[in-house]
């Protein structure tokens, strides 16, 4: 059994080598349904001033920023991420694979003006061979990588886990690339907060991609968005409802649902097909699913999307509805019926997943840990006795999730809490639950 080791047309002014399209090839630019978010990348984006996140006005031979992929059940899913395109540029991207010394075009897809990404889906993919791929746009723009064969015959599968990519350092990540590349991981897992530029996801996502693309250009990669990616300090998604404030502690998403959908699409479209694709409220999609790689069965969860918001549902015992500073507080006072963590849909998924591939080692991947591993919030004096942003709450939902993970004999890998921790969970007693690992964050 294998074991786990722990990124012009200027209203009549042409820049670069922008092609002139035939009338039938032109696609009217999409007008964004929102105006207060993603402003650097929507509508007449070229009229925006310079940004400290990233320069979006690149040479046209560089517009294909990166690609990322997974292969599951004989299906290759590969996302192509582009820089923003000018109105007269083609929205078409081509996927080619190399056969011998020749590149063979196998699929073309249209780019979505909201987020500037597109998805390639290729059925009947052979997971037993390495296949070089190329994403191309126009005459000269391309991004190349390798679809790796499934490492089913390896004795050890290496997973590299990341979270919380700081925006206080806009530089590259060459130290990470060098050191992680030396470990040659079989799978990359980015647990969330790839962006801290709350209202500018596309620009920040492109920056993230440039920083890490030399890792995921030639190996499968799982990326899942967390709260900062969708523009909030914390998210209790509460089945997709509308939040009343950016704090979001009454539950739901504050920004326009098409912005949330764009974030999910750019970060998760390349994941294996969702277990149940039924959208939640506001038409927001879901991505919870599983991936078999190297004989290991990975369950990928959305621990924020269905979670109840604390405001108005439990007694407030601190300056914020989600922070308890009362050292005498009774945990039972916030462990109330009707509160959800993963929600019934994901609980049913975990129960089903636990019964499948019983000979495989099983791993659960999610945004944050199922307890409060870190207890300082900002200043040293601000020690929390309970942080309801963590998955230690609501306790009943947390215990059901841990029971399902335990039933699968799985371990849990997450991010978010910035403090590297290895935890032996307790459910009814100390240490009667599964093991969990939270990777260190790069926020500061």
C-alpha positions, 0 to 999 in steps of 0.5 A, a space after each residue: 500500500 502506498 503511503 503519504 509523505 508529507 497565472 492591444 487593442 486600445 479603442 483603436 490603438 493597436 499594441 503588439 501583434 494583436 491579430 485582425 479577426 474576420 467578422 464571423 470570428 469576433 465575439 462581443 465582450 461580456 459586460 460584467 454583472 458587477 462593477 465593484 469587484 474584479 475592476 482591474 479585469 472586467 469591461 474596459 479593463 485596459 483603461 485601468 491604471 497600474 496595479 501593484 498586484 500584477 501588470 495585466 497589459 502583457 505582450 500578446 505572446 504571453 496571454 496564456 498564463 498557465 494551465 492546471 489539471 487532474 485526471 480521474 476515471 479516465 477523464 482529463 480536466 485541464 483549465 487554461 488561464 489567460 490574461 484579459 483579452 482585448 475586444 478584437 482578440 479571439 476568445 479561442 484557446 487550443 489544447 494540443 498533445 505531442 505525439 512523437 515530434 508533432 503537436 496534435 490539436 485535440 480540442 478548442 474552447 472559448 474563454 469566459 470574459 469573467 475570469 478569463 479561463 476555460 476548461 478542456 475535458 478529454 474523455 478516454 484518457 490513458 492514465 498509464 503514460 506521460 503526455 506533453 501538452 500545449 495550450 495556445 492562443 493566436 499565433 504565438 502565445 502558448 503554455 506547455 506542460 506534462 500530463 503525468 501518468 498515474 504513479 500507481 506503481 510507486 511505494 510512496 506518494 508525495 503530496 505538497 500542501 500549501 495555503 494562505 499565499 501572502 500578498 505582502 510579498 509580491 515577489 516570486 516563490 523561487 525558494 518554494 519552487 526549488 525546494 518543493 521541486 526537489 521533493 518531486 511531489 506527485 500531487 499539489 494541494 492548495 487549501 485556500 486563500 490563494 488570494 488576499 486581494 479580496 475584490 480583485 480575484 482575477 489579477 491576484 489569481 494570475 499573480 498566484 499562477 505566475 508564482 507557482 506554475 512551474 510546479 503545477 505545469 507538469 503534475 496534478 494540482 488541487 486548488 480550492 478557494 477559501 474566504 479571502 479568495 471570494 473577498 471576505 475575511 471569513 465565510 460561513 456559506 450557509 448553502 449559498 445565501 446572501 450575506 448582509 455585510 462583508 463580515 458574513 457572520 450571519 451566513 452567506 456570500 456578500 459579493 455578487 454571486 457571479 463573482 463567487 461563481 467566477 472564483 470557483 470556476 477559475 480555481 476548481 473547474 479542473 477538479 474531477 466532476 462533483 459528487 452531486 453538481 446541484 447548485 446551492 442558493 443564488 446559483 452558486 455551484 459546488 465542487 466536492 468530489 474525490 480523486 484516485 491517485 497512486 492508489 490513494 483515494 482523496 476526498 475534496 471537501 467544501 467546509 465553508 459553503 454549507 456552514 452556518 453563520 454564528 450571528 443571531 444563532 448563538 449567544 455572543 460572548 465576545 466583541 464579534 459573533 465568531 470570537 469567544 473571549 470568555 474563559 468561563 464559557 460553556 461549550 454546550 451554549 454554542 452546540 445547538 441543534 440545527 447548525 451545520 458544518 459540512 451539511 447533509 449533502 457532504 456528510 452523505 458524500 463522506 459516508 458513501 466515499 468511506 464504503 468505496 475503494 476499501 483497499 485504498 489509503 484514504 485522505 480528506 482534503 479541506 480548507 481548514 482543520 476540524 478544531 481550533 489549532 491556533 488561538 491567537 488572533 492578531 495581537 498576543 493579548 487577543 487569545 480566543 477561547 473559541 474561534 467559530 471560523 474554525 471547523 471546531 464549531 458547530 460541534 455536532 457537525 464537526 463530530 459527524 464529520 470526524 466520525 465519517 473520516 474515522 469510518 473511512 480510516 482516513 487522515 485529514 489535510 487542511 490549511 488556513 490556520 497559519 500554524 503547522 499542526 499535527 492533531 489527533 482528534 477527539 470525538 467522545 474521548 481524547 484521541 478517539 478520532 482521526 489524525 489531522 494535519 494543517 500546513 503552515 501559512 505564508 500570510 506574513 
